[in-house]
């Protein structure tokens, strides 16, 4: 039996944390409010010569690659595909989620940093071998470990590029709020993780077919029930997607816990 889901029956606005189950709730954490001005788009960093300079200027990158038995080899085709596809999509979804958030939550988000972090969050995949990124089938434990390195590799590549600490944190920690139970992410990271997952679920990849918006939202609702996604953010995602795509509400089902 599928999960029935009706996002338009979500109840929000309580001053109390939304309880997701009997043992936990997802806090919004603390967020930095300052902004910074950059003359150029972060897309300027998607350049082979620039990336080679990043590698040459940071010996820690070579140490990480050597430790994990990976070559110093750029996967520029994959990086450019990410720039035009998944990373661009994540950036747009983050902006849409931000637009529909209540004012009190918007005040915790630096939208420029969030969009820059979304555009760069998978930057480290330029150093992940293509045979792992595009493997048909389930990754082995060792391959999964290698894939997960992309967050740290992205941070190390970008940390001397003039980006501020908030953007670098988004690149470095965009997966930690679901994989590290001791890590309390700020709202910027939570929004990015949510956009990242929705985008990944709704796009075709070599190892899977794209899910429909309804199917993807049902999967993510499972994360809400586990306490990994705050219901306020989930509601914002639903509203953001509803505003740009035709969603069939009768295919959903659940009344949001409050």
C-alpha positions in Angstrom: 0.0 0.0 0.0 1.4 3.4 -1.0 1.7 6.3 1.3 -1.2 8.7 1.1 0.0 12.2 1.1 -1.7 15.6 1.1 0.8 18.4 1.5 -1.9 21.1 1.5 -3.1 19.8 4.9 0.2 20.6 6.6 -0.2 22.6 9.7 2.5 25.1 10.4 3.1 28.1 12.6 3.5 26.6 16.0 6.0 28.2 18.3 7.1 24.7 19.4 9.6 22.5 17.4 7.7 20.3 15.0 8.0 16.8 16.5 8.8 14.3 13.7 8.6 11.1 15.8 8.7 10.1 19.5 12.4 10.6 19.9 13.6 13.6 17.8 13.0 16.8 15.9 15.1 18.6 13.4 16.3 22.0 14.7 16.9 24.9 12.3 20.4 25.6 13.9 22.1 28.9 13.7 22.7 30.8 10.5 25.0 33.6 9.6 23.2 36.7 8.2 26.0 38.6 6.6 26.4 38.9 2.9 29.4 39.5 0.6 29.7 41.0 -2.9 31.4 39.2 -5.7 32.0 40.9 -9.1 31.9 37.6 -11.0 29.6 34.5 -10.9 31.0 31.5 -9.2 30.6 29.7 -12.5 34.0 31.3 -13.4 35.6 28.6 -11.3 34.4 25.8 -13.7 37.6 26.2 -15.7 40.3 23.5 -16.2 43.2 25.9 -15.9 41.7 27.4 -12.7 41.2 24.0 -11.2 44.8 22.9 -12.0 46.0 26.0 -10.2 43.8 25.1 -7.2 45.4 21.7 -7.0 48.9 23.1 -7.3 48.3 25.6 -4.5 46.9 23.0 -2.0 49.1 20.0 -1.1 46.3 18.6 1.1 44.5 17.6 -2.1 47.3 15.3 -3.2 47.5 13.8 0.2 43.8 13.0 0.2 44.0 11.5 -3.3 47.1 9.4 -2.4 45.5 8.2 0.8 42.5 6.9 -1.1 44.5 5.6 -4.1 43.0 8.0 -6.6 44.8 9.6 -9.5 45.2 13.4 -9.9 43.0 13.4 -13.0 40.3 15.9 -13.9 36.9 14.7 -15.0 35.9 17.9 -16.8 33.2 16.4 -18.9 31.3 15.3 -15.8 31.9 18.7 -14.1 30.5 20.7 -17.0 27.5 18.4 -17.1 26.9 19.0 -13.4 27.3 22.8 -14.0 24.6 22.8 -16.7 22.4 20.2 -15.1 22.2 19.1 -11.5 24.0 22.0 -9.9 22.0 24.6 -11.9 18.8 22.7 -11.0 19.7 22.7 -7.3 20.4 26.4 -7.4 17.0 27.1 -8.9 15.2 24.8 -6.4 17.0 26.5 -3.5 15.8 29.9 -4.7 12.2 28.6 -5.1 12.2 27.2 -1.6 13.6 30.4 -0.2 10.9 32.4 -2.0 8.0 30.6 -0.2 9.5 30.3 3.3 7.9 32.4 6.1 9.7 35.7 6.7 11.1 34.5 10.0 12.9 31.6 8.3 14.0 33.7 5.3 15.9 35.9 7.8 18.1 32.9 8.7 19.2 32.4 5.0 21.8 34.3 3.0 20.3 33.7 -0.4 23.4 34.7 -2.3 25.6 32.3 -0.3 23.0 29.6 -0.6 22.8 29.9 -4.4 26.6 30.0 -4.7 26.9 27.0 -2.5 24.3 25.1 -4.5 26.1 25.9 -7.8 29.4 24.6 -6.3 28.3 21.8 -4.0 29.4 18.9 -6.3 32.5 20.7 -7.5 34.7 18.0 -6.0 33.3 15.4 -8.3 35.8 16.7 -10.9 38.4 14.5 -9.0 36.1 11.4 -8.7 36.8 8.7 -11.3 34.1 8.6 -14.1 33.8 4.8 -13.6 32.5 5.4 -10.1 30.4 8.5 -10.9 28.7 6.7 -13.8 28.6 3.1 -12.6 25.6 1.1 -13.7 24.5 -0.5 -10.5 25.1 -0.2 -6.7 28.4 1.1 -5.5 30.6 -1.1 -3.4 31.4 0.1 0.1 34.8 1.3 -1.1 33.3 3.0 -4.1 30.7 4.7 -1.8 33.5 5.9 0.4 35.3 7.4 -2.6 32.1 9.0 -3.9 31.6 10.6 -0.5 35.0 12.3 -0.7 33.6 14.8 -3.2 32.4 17.1 -0.4 35.9 17.3 1.2 37.6 17.5 -2.2 35.3 20.3 -3.3 36.1 22.2 -0.1 39.9 21.8 -0.5 39.7 22.8 -4.2 37.8 26.0 -3.4 39.1 27.1 -0.1 41.8 29.4 -1.6 39.6 30.7 -4.4 38.2 33.8 -2.5 34.9 32.3 -1.5 33.6 33.2 2.0 33.4 30.7 4.8 29.6 30.3 4.5 29.8 29.1 0.9 32.7 26.8 1.7 30.7 25.3 4.6 27.8 24.6 2.2 30.2 22.7 -0.1 31.9 20.8 2.7 28.8 19.9 4.8 25.9 19.5 2.3 25.6 15.8 3.1 26.5 15.8 6.8 23.1 16.7 8.1 21.8 13.2 7.0 24.9 11.2 7.4 26.3 12.6 10.7 23.7 12.4 13.5 25.9 14.6 15.7 26.0 17.4 13.2 23.3 20.2 13.5 23.2 22.0 10.2 22.1 25.6 9.8 19.1 26.4 7.7 21.2 27.1 4.5 22.6 23.6 4.6 19.2 22.0 5.2 17.7 23.8 2.2 20.6 22.8 0.0 20.4 19.1 1.1 16.7 19.1 0.4 17.1 20.7 -3.1 20.0 18.3 -3.8 17.9 15.2 -3.0 14.9 16.3 -4.9 16.9 17.2 -8.0 18.8 13.8 -7.8 15.5 11.9 -7.5 13.8 13.6 -10.4 16.6 13.4 -13.0 17.7 10.4 -15.1 21.1 8.9 -14.2 22.9 6.0 -15.7 21.9 3.8 -12.8 18.3 4.9 -12.4 15.2 6.4 -14.1 13.9 9.8 -13.0 11.0 9.8 -10.5 8.0 11.9 -11.0 7.6 15.0 -8.7 4.9 13.1 -6.7 7.2 10.0 -6.3 10.2 12.1 -5.2 8.1 14.0 -2.7 6.8 10.7 -1.2 10.4 9.5 -0.8 11.4 12.7 0.9 8.4 12.5 3.2 10.0 9.3 4.5 12.9 11.4 5.6 10.5 13.8 7.4 9.1 10.8 9.3 12.7 9.7 10.2 13.5 13.2 11.6 16.0 14.0 8.9 14.0 16.8 7.2 12.1 19.5 9.0 8.4 19.6 8.0 8.4 23.4 7.5 11.1 23.0 4.9 9.2 20.0 3.3 6.1 22.2 3.1 8.2 24.9 1.3 9.5 22.3 -1.1 6.0 21.1 -2.0 4.8 24.7 -2.5 7.8 25.5 -4.6 7.3 22.5 -6.9 3.5 23.1 -7.0 4.2 26.6 -8.2 6.1 25.4 -11.3 4.7 22.0 -12.1 1.4 20.2 -12.4 1.2 17.9 -9.3 -1.7 15.6 -8.7 -2.5 16.0 -5.1 -4.8 12.9 -5.0 -1.7 10.7 -5.5 -0.3 11.9 -2.2 -1.6 11.2 1.2 -0.3 12.0 4.6 -1.3 14.6 7.1 1.9 16.3 8.3 2.7 15.6 12.0 2.8 18.7 14.2 
